Amino acid sequence: MKTRQTDIDIQANLKELATLADDQIDTSDQPEIQDFSRAQIGKFYRPVKQQVTLRLDADLLAWFRGQGGKYQTKINAALREFMESHAKMR
């Protein structure tokens, strides 16, 4: 059974690595990834949200709520799709 490094050991190693130039760091045990076909763009990107007060037509709001949970997220996605389609036109 391998022993785990303590957080202090890990932090010390990271500080030591930070002082080295990139070409001095041995990455031979880490194979280079050359196939990005399964990569997901923006997987960890989360845009900053801003709370606003917005008046919507009652039937529009009822429709989004009727689609199931997270209706605000769905409204945001619809607005983003609209914005992106119009940004491409310009």
WOQUI-V707157 format. One record per residue. N is the residue number from 1. D_FIRST is the distance of its C-alpha to the first C-alpha in whole Angstrom. Layout:
# WOQUI-V707157
((N | D_FIRST) (N | D_FIRST))
This chain:
# WOQUI-V707157
((1 | 0) (2 | 4) (3 | 6) (4 | 9) (5 | 13) (6 | 15) (7 | 19) (8 | 20) (9 | 18) (10 | 19) (11 | 22) (12 | 23) (13 | 22) (14 | 24) (15 | 27) (16 | 26) (17 | 26) (18 | 29) (19 | 31) (20 | 31) (21 | 33) (22 | 32) (23 | 32) (24 | 30) (25 | 27) (26 | 25) (27 | 24) (28 | 24) (29 | 20) (30 | 22) (31 | 24) (32 | 28) (33 | 29) (34 | 32) (35 | 33) (36 | 34) (37 | 35) (38 | 33) (39 | 33) (40 | 35) (41 | 37) (42 | 37) (43 | 34) (44 | 33) (45 | 37) (46 | 38) (47 | 42) (48 | 43) (49 | 45) (50 | 49) (51 | 50) (52 | 54) (53 | 57) (54 | 58) (55 | 61) (56 | 60) (57 | 63) (58 | 62) (59 | 62) (60 | 59) (61 | 57) (62 | 58) (63 | 57) (64 | 53) (65 | 53) (66 | 54) (67 | 51) (68 | 48) (69 | 46) (70 | 45) (71 | 49) (72 | 49) (73 | 46) (74 | 48) (75 | 51) (76 | 49) (77 | 48) (78 | 52) (79 | 53) (80 | 50) (81 | 51) (82 | 55) (83 | 54) (84 | 52) (85 | 55) (86 | 58) (87 | 56) (88 | 56) (89 | 60) (90 | 61))
